[in-house]
């Protein structure tokens, strides 16, 4: 088989850190003997990875307020990218999907017309951002896909519920760590100074886009009970609202008089500032109500910060309670509050768990290992 692959990443660095995922994936595949081209948007910078071929053919993809203009730019970028890859003798095209729409269908059709093989990593089986996905388009997308990848057993089972006949094409490839892309050497004191956080505070971090399914209100309700017993706790909320209303959370903060114990950075966090947020934190809390996988969890573990998450099946596949992280009963503020009290009752608890979580993250979710798993999946094409 021709060991060349084109990774089509239209999202890239827009609105988050997804580009690190495709960069890590590329590094692992290169280590496994693949030649890799990444095609992405012009907001994403070339990572300068040895033997990686990098192209910004998707120009100004998210700048217009008119969807039709962004759609035309997408189509132009896809035509340039896919034709360039085929003229470079690439036959495997790897796409990443968080939702399904007509533009994704266009990409798959174009690859098929040019006699290429299609690989899709399904990040969200059902989108949390699209109110109504077309079941017809979804079925066609799955039909046109030669190889399906997803991150865990839970997501695989969810896909099989929707499309039971495609079981043989689904491979589980875990989400990798962020160790190649982060700076863990900024100490806690420096990070707190940068963020204007008092040095004597124990910092709980809620990081990432604020969505309804993220369960921030569950954390705020629990947090009120904890600051009464532990006034040194400080909650940092860092991330912009996405299809949600922050006033819901602000009302809880106002009603429960949590102003002194909360720092709210309701904005997009620049990539250059992310290191400070994690390095300043003692605990990252993920009170999610629905999720298929979590980049924030892998990011926290990569920074060697302890994680407390809801006990949803995908998260339990990564975290073992009181060993590599902490779990609480999903959507229960009482359970979350009890766990927070336990965690901050003794500093040795956090120190022990964060070390085990980091070792597990470093060894089990290494991109070289993930690249090998992906290469083995490609070999079935």
N, C-alpha and C positions, 0 to 999 in steps of 0.2 A: 504494500500500500504506500502511496505517496505521502510521506510524513510531513505534510504542510497543512496549516490551519489558519483561517481568517477568523479572528474574534471581532464581531460587530458590536460595539459598545456605544450606542447613541446617547446614553445617559452621562457616562464619564464623571467629571468633577462637578457637574451641574447639581446644585442643591444638596450635596453631601459628599461622601467619600467612596462612592462605588468604584471609582477608577482604581483604587487600591486592590479591589477584588480582582479585576481583570488583569492588573499588573502582576499580582501574585500568581494568578492562573497561568499567565504567559511564562513567568519564571519557572514554574513547575514543569510545564510542557517542554520548554527549551532544555531543561535538565534531563527530560525523558527522551530527548533526541528529535523533537519536533522543531521545524521552522515556523515561526509565529509572526503573523501580521496583525496588528491592532488597528481598526478603523473606528475613529471616534470624532467628537466635536472639537471645535477650535477653542473651547473653554478649558480643555484638558491639555496639560503640558506633557511633552515627551519625557518619560521617566529615565531615558538614557540607559536602558537595560541592554547588556551585551547580547548581540544576536537577535534582538527584537526589532522588527520593522514597524514603524509607527507613522500613521497617516491621519491628518485632521481634515477629512473630506466632508464632514458634516458642518457646514458653516452657519453660524448665528441661529442655531436650531431652536432656541427657546426665547428669542428676543422680542418677537412680535406679539402683540396682544390679539392678533387675528390667527385663529387656528389654521385657516386655509393656507396662510403664508408659511407658517411653520411646517405644515404638511408638505407643501411644495419643496421646501428646503430639505426636508427629510428624504423625499423621493429622489431629489437630485443627488444628495449625499449617498444614498443607497446605490443608485445606478453607477456613480463613480467608484464606490468602494467594491461592489460585487464584480463589476467588469474588470477593475484593476486586479483583483485577486485571481479571477479566472485566467486573465492574460499572464499572470505570474505562476500559472500551473497549480493553483490551489483548488482543491475539490471539496474540502471540508469547511463548512461555514458554521461557526458557533455563535448563537444568539442568546441573549439574556432577557427573560420576560417577567415583568411584574403585573402585567395586564395584557389583554388581547384587544387589538383593534385592526382596522383595515390596512394600516400602514405596515404592521407586522406581517399581515397576510401578503402584502405586496412584496416584501423582502423574500419571503419563502417561495412565492411564485417565480420571482426572478431567478433565484438560485436553481430552482427545478428546471426552468426553461433552458438554463445554461448547463444542465446535466451535473449539478453539484449535489453534495450530500448535506443535509440539514441536521444540526444538533442544537437542541434548546435546553438551557438550564431554567427550570421553573422555580422562580423565587417565591412568588405568592400564587398558590393554586387558585384562589379566588381573590381578586383585587380588593383592597380596603379603600381604594380611592375612586374607583369607577362604580357608580351606582348600579349600572346595569350593563353587563357585558353580553354581547350577542352569542348565544349558544351555537348558532350556525357557524359564525366565524371561528369560534373556539374549536368546534369539531373539525373544520377544514384545516386549521393550524395544526392540530394534533395529527391529522391524516397526512399532512405534507412533511411531518417531522420523521426523520430516519432514526434518531436517537434522542431519548428524553433523559435528562439528568435532574435530580433534585437533591436536597440537602440531608434528608433524614427519613426514617421509616414512616413517621406520621404523614409527611407530605406525599410520600409514595402511596400510602393507603388512601389518602384523599383523592389523588389522581385516579386510582383504580376504581374508586366509587363512581366517578364521573364517566370513566372510559375503561371498563373492565377488560376489554379485548387487547389493550396495549401493554399488559403486564410485562411481556418479555423484552420490551424496549426501554424500560425504566432502570436506571442505575443510580445508586445513592453515592453522591460525591459531597463530602462535608464542606462547610464554609471554612476557609482557612483563617489563620491568625494574621495580625497586622504587624508582626515584629519587624519585617524588612522596611517598614515605612514610618515608624514612629520614633520619637525621642524620649526614652525613659530616664535620661540622665539629668533632667531638670528636677531639682529637689523640691520637696514639699514646701519649704519656707519660701523659696523663690517664686513658686507657682502661686502661693497664697498672696504674696505681695503684689504680683502682677494683677490678680483678680480682686484686690482690696478685701481679702478675707482675713479676719483676725486669726492670729497664729494659734490661739487657745481653743479654736473651734474644731469639733469633729464634723467633717464634711460628708454629707450624703449628696450624691449627684444623680439627677434625672437628666439624661442627655438625649438629644435627637429631636426629630420632628415631633411636634405635639399633635397627636391624632386622637380621635375618640377611643380607638381600640387600645391605646397605650396605658389607660387607667390612671392618669395623673390624679384624678379626684380620689381614688382609693388610697394613694400615698398621702395626700394632704389630710384626709380624715384620720388616717393612722398616725401621722406625724404630730398632730395636736396632742395626742395622748402621751407621746414620747417626750416632747419638750418639757412637759410638766415635771417628769422625773429626771430628765437630763437636759438642763438649760444650755449646755454647751454644744448641743446639736445645731447644725446649720444645714438647711436644704438649698442646694443650688439647682435651679431649673434653667437649663441652657438649650435653646433650640427654638425654631420658629413654628408658628401655628400653621397647620396644613389641613384645610377643609374641616376646621373646628372653630370653636368660639372660646377664646381665652377668658372671657368674662365669667364663665362657669367656674373656672379655677380661682380667679381673682375674688369672686364672691366668697368662696370658702376661706381664703386667706384673710379677707376682711372680717368675716363673721367670727372666725376663730382667733383673731388677733395674732396672726402668725408673721406679721411684717418684720419683727425683729429677728426672726429665725429663718427668713427666706431671702435669697438673692435671686432675682428674676432677670435673666438675659433672654428675653423673648425676641430672638433674631437669628439670622443665619450665622453660625459660628465659623469664622474663617479657618481654613486649614492650618494656617500658621499659629492659631491660638488653641487648637484642640489639645495639644500636649499639656498646656497649663491646667486645663479643667480636670483631666484625668490624674495628673501628678499631684494636684491639690487635694484629691478626694481620698476618703477612707473607705467608702462603700458606694457602689453604683447600684441603684434600685431600678428594677424593671417590673413594674406592676401591671404587665400586659394582660388584656382580657382575651385577645386573639393574636396569634402570631404563627408564622411558618418557620422562620429562622430569625436570628437577631445579630446584625452586625455590631450593635452597641455592646452586646454581651461579649463577643469575640474581641472587641476593642478594649473593653475593661480588663478582661483576662490577660490580654497582651501587655497592658501597662502594669500588670501585677497588682490590680486593685480587686478587692473582694466584691463579689456579686451576690445580690439578693434578688431573686426573681419569683414570679408566680409559677405555680407547679403545672404549667401547660406541658403537654407531651413533648413538643419539639425542644423545649428548654431543659426538660428532665433528661433528654438524651445527651446533653452536654454536662449538666450539673448533677453531682451527687451531694445530697443535703449534708451539711456539716463536714464535708470532706473537700470538695473542689469549689464549693459555693454554698449558698443558702437558698432554701425554698420556703414559700408560704402558700397558703390556700388561695387560689386565684379569686379575685374580686372580694376578698374578705379583709376589711381594714383591721378587724380584731386580730386575725392571724398575722397580718403584717406588723402590727404594733407589738405583739408578743415577741416576734422574731427580732425586731429592732432592739427591744429591751434586752434580749438574750445576747445579741451580738455585741452591744456596747457595755455589757456588764463586766467584761474582762478583755483587755487589749490582746491578750494571748490568743483569744478565739479568732479574731480577724487575722492576726499575723500567721497563724497556723494554716488557716483555710486559704488565704490569698497565695501563699507559697505553693500549696498543692494545686490550686487552680492554675497558676502560671505554668508549672511544670507540665500539667496535662495539656494545656493550650499549646505550649511550645512543641511537645512531642507528638501528640495525636493529630494536631491540626496544622502541621508543617506543610508548606506549599509544595515541597519536593515530593512528599508522599501523595498529596492530592493530585499533583501533576501526573504521577505514575498511575493512579486510579483512573484519571481522565483519559490518559493514553490507552490504557487497557480497554476502556469503554469504546474509544474510537476504533480499536482493532476489530470490533464486532460489526462494523459497517461493511 
